Amino acid sequence: MGRIAEVRTEVAGNLAAIRERIKAACARAGRDPEGVKLVGVTKTVPIERIREGIEAGIDILGENYIQEAKRKREALAGLPVSWHCIGRLQTNKAKTAVECCDWIETLDREALAIELDRRAEIAGRKVAVLIQVNIGGEETKSGIRPDELNSFFKLVSGFDWLDVRGLMALPPFFDQPERARPYFRQMRAFMDSLRRTSPRPERLTELSMGMSGDFEVAIEEGATLVRIGTALFGSRHKEE
């Protein structure tokens, strides 16, 4: 019992501290903190620790692997939380993704868009998606190239069952968060450009960028979704 209480206090304390940092970053940027949402990244996080986070007030969870998301969503059924897919999504996992995720943040290719649209139509519900941009041009990361963004956005905006809500990016890793700022700033510029040309600019509201080590800089540059795992749940470890 003591260990459970300790974990609850730890996760709740981490969440409170992160929210204060979000408020401070918003104050520096002249933004309303209500415009920034925290996505709790639950990759390898045990079910009970996730439950403690939800009880502490986390209402969006992000999973990298669809099968893990499916299992955890079933285990936490009935709790007031939204699930986001934040890892690379294989096309053959589109059906499961539509069934267990409310948002797909990693739309990065035409074949995936086609399959998600098809599965969403079968399910009878629109799926909110973000276009992932490989902002650093890194071969090890997913996402479309920046020079492909406009054409890809036009393409996926034409699908009946995909609700394109914005952009997502994972910039190169730096020990110094400030070095990531130019990448975040460029993502904001891409979003502004899409809004100017989109027939439905009011739907482009979300810019998912920033993680445990650099989310404050991301917020200062316009992030509306910050994906935080380690700073919230602690160091990653494999489930037993």
PyRosetta script that sets phi, psi and omega in degrees:
from pyrosetta import init, pose_from_sequence

init()
pose = pose_from_sequence("MGRIAEVRTEVAGNLAAIRERIKAACARAGRDPEGVKLVGVTKTVPIERIREGIEAGIDILGENYIQEAKRKREALAGLPVSWHCIGRLQTNKAKTAVECCDWIETLDREALAIELDRRAEIAGRKVAVLIQVNIGGEETKSGIRPDELNSFFKLVSGFDWLDVRGLMALPPFFDQPERARPYFRQMRAFMDSLRRTSPRPERLTELSMGMSGDFEVAIEEGATLVRIGTALFGSRHKEE")
pose.set_psi(1, -40.6)
pose.set_omega(1, -179.1)
pose.set_phi(2, -62.7)
pose.set_psi(2, -39.1)
pose.set_omega(2, -179.8)
pose.set_phi(3, -66.1)
pose.set_psi(3, -40.2)
pose.set_omega(3, 178.6)
pose.set_phi(4, -61.8)
pose.set_psi(4, -43.5)
pose.set_omega(4, 179.4)
pose.set_phi(5, -64.5)
pose.set_psi(5, -37.3)
pose.set_omega(5, 179.8)
pose.set_phi(6, -63.9)
pose.set_psi(6, -44.1)
pose.set_omega(6, 179.2)
pose.set_phi(7, -63.6)
pose.set_psi(7, -43.0)
pose.set_omega(7, -179.5)
pose.set_phi(8, -59.2)
pose.set_psi(8, -45.1)
pose.set_omega(8, -179.3)
pose.set_phi(9, -64.4)
pose.set_psi(9, -40.2)
pose.set_omega(9, -178.2)
pose.set_phi(10, -64.6)
pose.set_psi(10, -50.1)
pose.set_omega(10, -178.8)
pose.set_phi(11, -65.5)
pose.set_psi(11, -44.1)
pose.set_omega(11, 179.3)
pose.set_phi(12, -62.6)
pose.set_psi(12, -39.6)
pose.set_omega(12, 178.6)
pose.set_phi(13, -66.3)
pose.set_psi(13, -41.4)
pose.set_omega(13, 177.0)
pose.set_phi(14, -61.4)
pose.set_psi(14, -43.3)
pose.set_omega(14, -179.4)
pose.set_phi(15, -62.3)
pose.set_psi(15, -44.1)
pose.set_omega(15, 179.2)
pose.set_phi(16, -61.9)
pose.set_psi(16, -41.7)
pose.set_omega(16, -179.9)
pose.set_phi(17, -65.9)
pose.set_psi(17, -41.0)
pose.set_omega(17, 179.3)
pose.set_phi(18, -64.7)
pose.set_psi(18, -41.9)
pose.set_omega(18, 179.3)
pose.set_phi(19, -62.9)
pose.set_psi(19, -35.8)
pose.set_omega(19, 176.5)
pose.set_phi(20, -66.5)
pose.set_psi(20, -38.9)
pose.set_omega(20, 178.1)
pose.set_phi(21, -67.4)
pose.set_psi(21, -36.5)
pose.set_omega(21, 176.2)
pose.set_phi(22, -63.4)
pose.set_psi(22, -44.7)
pose.set_omega(22, 178.5)
pose.set_phi(23, -60.3)
pose.set_psi(23, -41.8)
pose.set_omega(23, -179.1)
pose.set_phi(24, -66.0)
pose.set_psi(24, -42.0)
pose.set_omega(24, 179.1)
pose.set_phi(25, -64.5)
pose.set_psi(25, -39.9)
pose.set_omega(25, 178.4)
pose.set_phi(26, -64.9)
pose.set_psi(26, -38.9)
pose.set_omega(26, 178.9)
pose.set_phi(27, -62.5)
pose.set_psi(27, -41.3)
pose.set_omega(27, 179.3)
pose.set_phi(28, -64.6)
pose.set_psi(28, -31.8)
pose.set_omega(28, -177.2)
pose.set_phi(29, -95.7)
pose.set_psi(29, -0.3)
pose.set_omega(29, -178.7)
pose.set_phi(30, 69.0)
pose.set_psi(30, 34.7)
pose.set_omega(30, -177.8)
pose.set_phi(31, -111.6)
pose.set_psi(31, 158.0)
pose.set_omega(31, 174.6)
pose.set_phi(32, -83.2)
pose.set_psi(32, 124.3)
pose.set_omega(32, 179.8)
pose.set_phi(33, -58.2)
pose.set_psi(33, -23.7)
pose.set_omega(33, 178.6)
pose.set_phi(34, -65.2)
pose.set_psi(34, -16.7)
pose.set_omega(34, -179.3)
pose.set_phi(35, -86.4)
pose.set_psi(35, 2.5)
pose.set_omega(35, 179.1)
pose.set_phi(36, -120.4)
pose.set_psi(36, 126.0)
pose.set_omega(36, -179.9)
pose.set_phi(37, -112.0)
pose.set_psi(37, 141.5)
pose.set_omega(37, -179.4)
pose.set_phi(38, -95.9)
pose.set_psi(38, 127.6)
pose.set_omega(38, 174.5)
pose.set_phi(39, -104.1)
pose.set_psi(39, 113.9)
pose.set_omega(39, 178.9)
pose.set_phi(40, -78.8)
pose.set_psi(40, 113.7)
pose.set_omega(40, -176.8)
pose.set_phi(41, -82.7)
pose.set_psi(41, 118.4)
pose.set_omega(41, -171.6)
pose.set_phi(42, -108.0)
pose.set_psi(42, 17.8)
pose.set_omega(42, 177.7)
pose.set_phi(43, -56.5)
pose.set_psi(43, 120.4)
pose.set_omega(43, -179.1)
pose.set_phi(44, 66.5)
pose.set_psi(44, 7.1)
pose.set_omega(44, 179.8)
pose.set_phi(45, -82.7)
pose.set_psi(45, 129.3)
pose.set_omega(45, -179.3)
pose.set_phi(46, -61.8)
pose.set_psi(46, 152.8)
pose.set_omega(46, -177.3)
pose.set_phi(47, -54.6)
pose.set_psi(47, -47.4)
pose.set_omega(47, -175.5)
pose.set_phi(48, -65.1)
pose.set_psi(48, -33.8)
pose.set_omega(48, 178.3)
pose.set_phi(49, -69.9)
pose.set_psi(49, -37.0)
pose.set_omega(49, 176.0)
pose.set_phi(50, -64.6)
pose.set_psi(50, -41.7)
pose.set_omega(50, 178.9)
pose.set_phi(51, -59.2)
pose.set_psi(51, -41.1)
pose.set_omega(51, 177.9)
pose.set_phi(52, -61.4)
pose.set_psi(52, -39.2)
pose.set_omega(52, 178.7)
pose.set_phi(53, -63.7)
pose.set_psi(53, -42.2)
pose.set_omega(53, 178.6)
pose.set_phi(54, -63.4)
pose.set_psi(54, -42.6)
pose.set_omega(54, 178.3)
pose.set_phi(55, -63.3)
pose.set_psi(55, -28.8)
pose.set_omega(55, 179.0)
pose.set_phi(56, -78.4)
pose.set_psi(56, -14.9)
pose.set_omega(56, 176.5)
pose.set_phi(57, 126.4)
pose.set_psi(57, 1.4)
pose.set_omega(57, 176.7)
pose.set_phi(58, -69.5)
pose.set_psi(58, 129.9)
pose.set_omega(58, -179.2)
pose.set_phi(59, -123.2)
pose.set_psi(59, 2.9)
pose.set_omega(59, 172.7)
pose.set_phi(60, -132.8)
pose.set_psi(60, 129.1)
pose.set_omega(60, 177.9)
pose.set_phi(61, -119.2)
pose.set_psi(61, 140.5)
pose.set_omega(61, 179.6)
pose.set_phi(62, -118.0)
pose.set_psi(62, 128.6)
pose.set_omega(62, 179.5)
pose.set_phi(63, -119.5)
pose.set_psi(63, 141.0)
pose.set_omega(63, 178.8)
pose.set_phi(64, -82.6)
pose.set_psi(64, -32.9)
pose.set_omega(64, -175.3)
pose.set_phi(65, -116.0)
pose.set_psi(65, 128.0)
pose.set_omega(65, -173.6)
pose.set_phi(66, -62.6)
pose.set_psi(66, -42.6)
pose.set_omega(66, -179.5)
pose.set_phi(67, -63.7)
pose.set_psi(67, -35.5)
pose.set_omega(67, 177.1)
pose.set_phi(68, -68.9)
pose.set_psi(68, -39.0)
pose.set_omega(68, 177.3)
pose.set_phi(69, -62.4)
pose.set_psi(69, -42.3)
pose.set_omega(69, -179.7)
pose.set_phi(70, -61.6)
pose.set_psi(70, -47.3)
pose.set_omega(70, -179.1)
pose.set_phi(71, -63.6)
pose.set_psi(71, -43.9)
pose.set_omega(71, -178.1)
pose.set_phi(72, -70.6)
pose.set_psi(72, -37.9)
pose.set_omega(72, 178.5)
pose.set_phi(73, -62.8)
pose.set_psi(73, -40.4)
pose.set_omega(73, 178.3)
pose.set_phi(74, -64.4)
pose.set_psi(74, -40.0)
pose.set_omega(74, -179.2)
pose.set_phi(75, -69.2)
pose.set_psi(75, -27.0)
pose.set_omega(75, -177.5)
pose.set_phi(76, -109.3)
pose.set_psi(76, 21.8)
pose.set_omega(76, -177.8)
pose.set_phi(77, -55.2)
pose.set_psi(77, 139.0)
pose.set_omega(77, 177.7)
pose.set_phi(78, 93.5)
pose.set_psi(78, -14.3)
pose.set_omega(78, 179.3)
pose.set_phi(79, -83.2)
pose.set_psi(79, 147.6)
pose.set_omega(79, -174.3)
pose.set_phi(80, -77.7)
pose.set_psi(80, 78.3)
pose.set_omega(80, -177.2)
pose.set_phi(81, -144.7)
pose.set_psi(81, 146.9)
pose.set_omega(81, 176.7)
pose.set_phi(82, -103.3)
pose.set_psi(82, 142.3)
pose.set_omega(82, -177.1)
pose.set_phi(83, -109.4)
pose.set_psi(83, 130.2)
pose.set_omega(83, 178.6)
pose.set_phi(84, -115.9)
pose.set_psi(84, 135.2)
pose.set_omega(84, 170.2)
pose.set_phi(85, -84.9)
pose.set_psi(85, 119.4)
pose.set_omega(85, -176.4)
pose.set_phi(86, -121.1)
pose.set_psi(86, 7.2)
pose.set_omega(86, 177.5)
pose.set_phi(87, -111.4)
pose.set_psi(87, 168.1)
pose.set_omega(87, 179.5)
pose.set_phi(88, -60.0)
pose.set_psi(88, 130.1)
pose.set_omega(88, -175.8)
pose.set_phi(89, -104.4)
pose.set_psi(89, 120.3)
pose.set_omega(89, 175.0)
pose.set_phi(90, -72.5)
pose.set_psi(90, 143.4)
pose.set_omega(90, -177.5)
pose.set_phi(91, -59.1)
pose.set_psi(91, -36.7)
pose.set_omega(91, -179.3)
pose.set_phi(92, -74.5)
pose.set_psi(92, -1.9)
pose.set_omega(92, 175.7)
pose.set_phi(93, -104.2)
pose.set_psi(93, 7.3)
pose.set_omega(93, -176.6)
pose.set_phi(94, -60.9)
pose.set_psi(94, -40.6)
pose.set_omega(94, -179.8)
pose.set_phi(95, -59.5)
pose.set_psi(95, -49.0)
pose.set_omega(95, 179.4)
pose.set_phi(96, -64.3)
pose.set_psi(96, -38.4)
pose.set_omega(96, 179.9)
pose.set_phi(97, -62.0)
pose.set_psi(97, -43.3)
pose.set_omega(97, 179.1)
pose.set_phi(98, -64.9)
pose.set_psi(98, -34.0)
pose.set_omega(98, -178.7)
pose.set_phi(99, -73.6)
pose.set_psi(99, -35.2)
pose.set_omega(99, -171.2)
pose.set_phi(100, -115.7)
pose.set_psi(100, -4.1)
pose.set_omega(100, 179.5)
pose.set_phi(101, -119.8)
pose.set_psi(101, 138.9)
pose.set_omega(101, 177.8)
pose.set_phi(102, -84.6)
pose.set_psi(102, -29.8)
pose.set_omega(102, 178.7)
pose.set_phi(103, -132.5)
pose.set_psi(103, 142.8)
pose.set_omega(103, 171.1)
pose.set_phi(104, -113.3)
pose.set_psi(104, 110.9)
pose.set_omega(104, -175.5)
pose.set_phi(105, -90.8)
pose.set_psi(105, -1.3)
pose.set_omega(105, -169.1)
pose.set_phi(106, -124.5)
pose.set_psi(106, 42.3)
pose.set_omega(106, 175.7)
pose.set_phi(107, -73.7)
pose.set_psi(107, 120.4)
pose.set_omega(107, -171.9)
pose.set_phi(108, -140.9)
pose.set_psi(108, 8.0)
pose.set_omega(108, 179.9)
pose.set_phi(109, -162.6)
pose.set_psi(109, 156.7)
pose.set_omega(109, -174.8)
pose.set_phi(110, -63.5)
pose.set_psi(110, -43.3)
pose.set_omega(110, -178.2)
pose.set_phi(111, -58.8)
pose.set_psi(111, -39.1)
pose.set_omega(111, 178.9)
pose.set_phi(112, -68.8)
pose.set_psi(112, -40.8)
pose.set_omega(112, 178.3)
pose.set_phi(113, -60.3)
pose.set_psi(113, -43.3)
pose.set_omega(113, -180.0)
pose.set_phi(114, -61.1)
pose.set_psi(114, -45.6)
pose.set_omega(114, -176.7)
pose.set_phi(115, -71.5)
pose.set_psi(115, -39.1)
pose.set_omega(115, 176.7)
pose.set_phi(116, -62.9)
pose.set_psi(116, -42.2)
pose.set_omega(116, 178.7)
pose.set_phi(117, -62.0)
pose.set_psi(117, -42.8)
pose.set_omega(117, -180.0)
pose.set_phi(118, -64.4)
pose.set_psi(118, -45.4)
pose.set_omega(118, -179.0)
pose.set_phi(119, -68.9)
pose.set_psi(119, -34.8)
pose.set_omega(119, 177.8)
pose.set_phi(120, -66.5)
pose.set_psi(120, -38.8)
pose.set_omega(120, 177.3)
pose.set_phi(121, -63.4)
pose.set_psi(121, -43.2)
pose.set_omega(121, 178.1)
pose.set_phi(122, -61.6)
pose.set_psi(122, -39.9)
pose.set_omega(122, 179.9)
pose.set_phi(123, -74.5)
pose.set_psi(123, -17.6)
pose.set_omega(123, 178.5)
pose.set_phi(124, 76.4)
pose.set_psi(124, 28.5)
pose.set_omega(124, 177.2)
pose.set_phi(125, -148.2)
pose.set_psi(125, 145.5)
pose.set_omega(125, 176.0)
pose.set_phi(126, -73.3)
pose.set_psi(126, 146.9)
pose.set_omega(126, 179.7)
pose.set_phi(127, -113.8)
pose.set_psi(127, 126.7)
pose.set_omega(127, 177.1)
pose.set_phi(128, -74.8)
pose.set_psi(128, 131.8)
pose.set_omega(128, -178.9)
pose.set_phi(129, -133.3)
pose.set_psi(129, 153.0)
pose.set_omega(129, 170.2)
pose.set_phi(130, -118.9)
pose.set_psi(130, 143.4)
pose.set_omega(130, 176.1)
pose.set_phi(131, -86.7)
pose.set_psi(131, 123.3)
pose.set_omega(131, 178.7)
pose.set_phi(132, -86.1)
pose.set_psi(132, 129.4)
pose.set_omega(132, 179.7)
pose.set_phi(133, -110.8)
pose.set_psi(133, 128.9)
pose.set_omega(133, 175.7)
pose.set_phi(134, -82.3)
pose.set_psi(134, 80.0)
pose.set_omega(134, -170.0)
pose.set_phi(135, -66.5)
pose.set_psi(135, -25.6)
pose.set_omega(135, -179.4)
pose.set_phi(136, -97.4)
pose.set_psi(136, -0.8)
pose.set_omega(136, -178.7)
pose.set_phi(137, 62.3)
pose.set_psi(137, 32.6)
pose.set_omega(137, -176.9)
pose.set_phi(138, -87.9)
pose.set_psi(138, 130.4)
pose.set_omega(138, -178.3)
pose.set_phi(139, -66.0)
pose.set_psi(139, -25.8)
pose.set_omega(139, -177.5)
pose.set_phi(140, -83.6)
pose.set_psi(140, -4.1)
pose.set_omega(140, -177.8)
pose.set_phi(141, -116.4)
pose.set_psi(141, 151.4)
pose.set_omega(141, 179.0)
pose.set_phi(142, -82.6)
pose.set_psi(142, 175.9)
pose.set_omega(142, 178.6)
pose.set_phi(143, 118.0)
pose.set_psi(143, 151.4)
pose.set_omega(143, 177.5)
pose.set_phi(144, -78.3)
pose.set_psi(144, 158.2)
pose.set_omega(144, 176.4)
pose.set_phi(145, -71.9)
pose.set_psi(145, 147.2)
pose.set_omega(145, 178.6)
pose.set_phi(146, -53.7)
pose.set_psi(146, -35.9)
pose.set_omega(146, -178.7)
pose.set_phi(147, -74.8)
pose.set_psi(147, -6.3)
pose.set_omega(147, 176.5)
pose.set_phi(148, -98.6)
pose.set_psi(148, -7.3)
pose.set_omega(148, -170.0)
pose.set_phi(149, -59.8)
pose.set_psi(149, -49.2)
pose.set_omega(149, -176.0)
pose.set_phi(150, -60.4)
pose.set_psi(150, -46.0)
pose.set_omega(150, -178.7)
pose.set_phi(151, -68.9)
pose.set_psi(151, -37.9)
pose.set_omega(151, 179.8)
pose.set_phi(152, -68.9)
pose.set_psi(152, -38.3)
pose.set_omega(152, 177.6)
pose.set_phi(153, -61.9)
pose.set_psi(153, -43.5)
pose.set_omega(153, 177.9)
pose.set_phi(154, -61.5)
pose.set_psi(154, -39.4)
pose.set_omega(154, 180.0)
pose.set_phi(155, -63.6)
pose.set_psi(155, -54.8)
pose.set_omega(155, -174.2)
pose.set_phi(156, -72.9)
pose.set_psi(156, -23.0)
pose.set_omega(156, 176.5)
pose.set_phi(157, -67.0)
pose.set_psi(157, -18.2)
pose.set_omega(157, -179.7)
pose.set_phi(158, -85.4)
pose.set_psi(158, -5.9)
pose.set_omega(158, 179.1)
pose.set_phi(159, -79.8)
pose.set_psi(159, 134.4)
pose.set_omega(159, -175.2)
pose.set_phi(160, -68.4)
pose.set_psi(160, -30.1)
pose.set_omega(160, -171.3)
pose.set_phi(161, -109.0)
pose.set_psi(161, 9.2)
pose.set_omega(161, 175.0)
pose.set_phi(162, -110.4)
pose.set_psi(162, 128.2)
pose.set_omega(162, 178.7)
pose.set_phi(163, -105.6)
pose.set_psi(163, 96.7)
pose.set_omega(163, -176.3)
pose.set_phi(164, -75.6)
pose.set_psi(164, 115.7)
pose.set_omega(164, -173.7)
pose.set_phi(165, -108.6)
pose.set_psi(165, -6.1)
pose.set_omega(165, 179.0)
pose.set_phi(166, 155.4)
pose.set_psi(166, -149.7)
pose.set_omega(166, -172.8)
pose.set_phi(167, -128.0)
pose.set_psi(167, 158.1)
pose.set_omega(167, 176.9)
pose.set_phi(168, -137.5)
pose.set_psi(168, 145.6)
pose.set_omega(168, 178.4)
pose.set_phi(169, -151.8)
pose.set_psi(169, 152.1)
pose.set_omega(169, 173.9)
pose.set_phi(170, -127.8)
pose.set_psi(170, 94.7)
pose.set_omega(170, -176.7)
pose.set_phi(171, -70.2)
pose.set_psi(171, 170.4)
pose.set_omega(171, 177.1)
pose.set_phi(172, -56.0)
pose.set_psi(172, 150.1)
pose.set_omega(172, 179.3)
pose.set_phi(173, -80.1)
pose.set_psi(173, 134.5)
pose.set_omega(173, 175.6)
pose.set_phi(174, -132.6)
pose.set_psi(174, 143.8)
pose.set_omega(174, 174.0)
pose.set_phi(175, -68.3)
pose.set_psi(175, -26.5)
pose.set_omega(175, 178.6)
pose.set_phi(176, -106.5)
pose.set_psi(176, 109.2)
pose.set_omega(176, -176.7)
pose.set_phi(177, -53.3)
pose.set_psi(177, -32.6)
pose.set_omega(177, -177.2)
pose.set_phi(178, -60.2)
pose.set_psi(178, -27.1)
pose.set_omega(178, -179.2)
pose.set_phi(179, -71.1)
pose.set_psi(179, -17.3)
pose.set_omega(179, 177.6)
pose.set_phi(180, -84.0)
pose.set_psi(180, -12.0)
pose.set_omega(180, -175.0)
pose.set_phi(181, -54.6)
pose.set_psi(181, -45.9)
pose.set_omega(181, -179.3)
pose.set_phi(182, -57.9)
pose.set_psi(182, -34.4)
pose.set_omega(182, 179.1)
pose.set_phi(183, -69.6)
pose.set_psi(183, -42.9)
pose.set_omega(183, 177.5)
pose.set_phi(184, -63.7)
pose.set_psi(184, -41.0)
pose.set_omega(184, -179.7)
pose.set_phi(185, -64.0)
pose.set_psi(185, -37.8)
pose.set_omega(185, 178.6)
pose.set_phi(186, -67.3)
pose.set_psi(186, -37.3)
pose.set_omega(186, 177.4)
pose.set_phi(187, -63.0)
pose.set_psi(187, -39.9)
pose.set_omega(187, 177.4)
pose.set_phi(188, -63.0)
pose.set_psi(188, -39.2)
pose.set_omega(188, 178.6)
pose.set_phi(189, -65.0)
pose.set_psi(189, -39.6)
pose.set_omega(189, 176.5)
pose.set_phi(190, -61.0)
pose.set_psi(190, -43.3)
pose.set_omega(190, 179.8)
pose.set_phi(191, -63.1)
pose.set_psi(191, -44.9)
pose.set_omega(191, 178.9)
pose.set_phi(192, -60.5)
pose.set_psi(192, -38.8)
pose.set_omega(192, 179.9)
pose.set_phi(193, -65.9)
pose.set_psi(193, -42.1)
pose.set_omega(193, 178.8)
pose.set_phi(194, -64.3)
pose.set_psi(194, -38.6)
pose.set_omega(194, 179.5)
pose.set_phi(195, -62.8)
pose.set_psi(195, -34.7)
pose.set_omega(195, -178.6)
pose.set_phi(196, -69.7)
pose.set_psi(196, -26.1)
pose.set_omega(196, -176.0)
pose.set_phi(197, -107.0)
pose.set_psi(197, -13.4)
pose.set_omega(197, -176.4)
pose.set_phi(198, -74.2)
pose.set_psi(198, 140.9)
pose.set_omega(198, 174.7)
pose.set_phi(199, -70.9)
pose.set_psi(199, -16.1)
pose.set_omega(199, 179.4)
pose.set_phi(200, -132.5)
pose.set_psi(200, 65.4)
pose.set_omega(200, -176.4)
pose.set_phi(201, -62.5)
pose.set_psi(201, -24.8)
pose.set_omega(201, -178.8)
pose.set_phi(202, -66.0)
pose.set_psi(202, -18.3)
pose.set_omega(202, 179.3)
pose.set_phi(203, -84.0)
pose.set_psi(203, -17.5)
pose.set_omega(203, -178.8)
pose.set_phi(204, -87.7)
pose.set_psi(204, 85.0)
pose.set_omega(204, -173.8)
pose.set_phi(205, -114.5)
pose.set_psi(205, -14.1)
pose.set_omega(205, -169.5)
pose.set_phi(206, -115.4)
pose.set_psi(206, 132.8)
pose.set_omega(206, 176.3)
pose.set_phi(207, -128.2)
pose.set_psi(207, 100.8)
pose.set_omega(207, -175.7)
pose.set_phi(208, -92.7)
pose.set_psi(208, 110.0)
pose.set_omega(208, 179.6)
pose.set_phi(209, -165.1)
pose.set_psi(209, 149.6)
pose.set_omega(209, -177.5)
pose.set_phi(210, 102.5)
pose.set_psi(210, 131.8)
pose.set_omega(210, 179.3)
pose.set_phi(211, -129.4)
pose.set_psi(211, -166.5)
pose.set_omega(211, -172.7)
pose.set_phi(212, -52.7)
pose.set_psi(212, -37.8)
pose.set_omega(212, -174.5)
pose.set_phi(213, -86.5)
pose.set_psi(213, -14.0)
pose.set_omega(213, -174.0)
pose.set_phi(214, -143.2)
pose.set_psi(214, 15.8)
pose.set_omega(214, -173.6)
pose.set_phi(215, -65.4)
pose.set_psi(215, -27.0)
pose.set_omega(215, -179.8)
pose.set_phi(216, -68.0)
pose.set_psi(216, -41.3)
pose.set_omega(216, 176.4)
pose.set_phi(217, -64.7)
pose.set_psi(217, -40.7)
pose.set_omega(217, 178.8)
pose.set_phi(218, -60.4)
pose.set_psi(218, -41.8)
pose.set_omega(218, 178.7)
pose.set_phi(219, -64.0)
pose.set_psi(219, -42.2)
pose.set_omega(219, 178.9)
pose.set_phi(220, -61.0)
pose.set_psi(220, -24.6)
pose.set_omega(220, -179.2)
pose.set_phi(221, -101.1)
pose.set_psi(221, 6.2)
pose.set_omega(221, 171.3)
pose.set_phi(222, 116.4)
pose.set_psi(222, 4.4)
pose.set_omega(222, 179.6)
pose.set_phi(223, -59.0)
pose.set_psi(223, 139.4)
pose.set_omega(223, 174.2)
pose.set_phi(224, -111.7)
pose.set_psi(224, -18.0)
pose.set_omega(224, 175.1)
pose.set_phi(225, -128.0)
pose.set_psi(225, 124.5)
pose.set_omega(225, 176.6)
pose.set_phi(226, -117.2)
pose.set_psi(226, 131.5)
pose.set_omega(226, -173.0)
pose.set_phi(227, -101.3)
pose.set_psi(227, 106.7)
pose.set_omega(227, -171.2)
pose.set_phi(228, -123.0)
pose.set_psi(228, 122.5)
pose.set_omega(228, 179.5)
pose.set_phi(229, -117.5)
pose.set_psi(229, -68.1)
pose.set_omega(229, -174.4)
pose.set_phi(230, -58.8)
pose.set_psi(230, -45.6)
pose.set_omega(230, -178.4)
pose.set_phi(231, -66.6)
pose.set_psi(231, -17.3)
pose.set_omega(231, -178.1)
pose.set_phi(232, -99.1)
pose.set_psi(232, -53.7)
pose.set_omega(232, -174.9)
pose.set_phi(233, -99.3)
pose.set_psi(233, -8.8)
pose.set_omega(233, -177.5)
pose.set_phi(234, 97.1)
pose.set_psi(234, -179.0)
pose.set_omega(234, -178.2)
pose.set_phi(235, -60.4)
pose.set_psi(235, 144.6)
pose.set_omega(235, -179.2)
pose.set_phi(236, -67.6)
pose.set_psi(236, 144.8)
pose.set_omega(236, 174.1)
pose.set_phi(237, -153.0)
pose.set_psi(237, 150.8)
pose.set_omega(237, -178.7)
pose.set_phi(238, -72.4)
pose.set_psi(238, 143.1)
pose.set_omega(238, 177.7)
pose.set_phi(239, -72.5)
pose.set_psi(239, 150.4)
pose.set_omega(239, 177.6)
pose.set_phi(240, -81.1)
pose.dump_pdb("model.pdb")
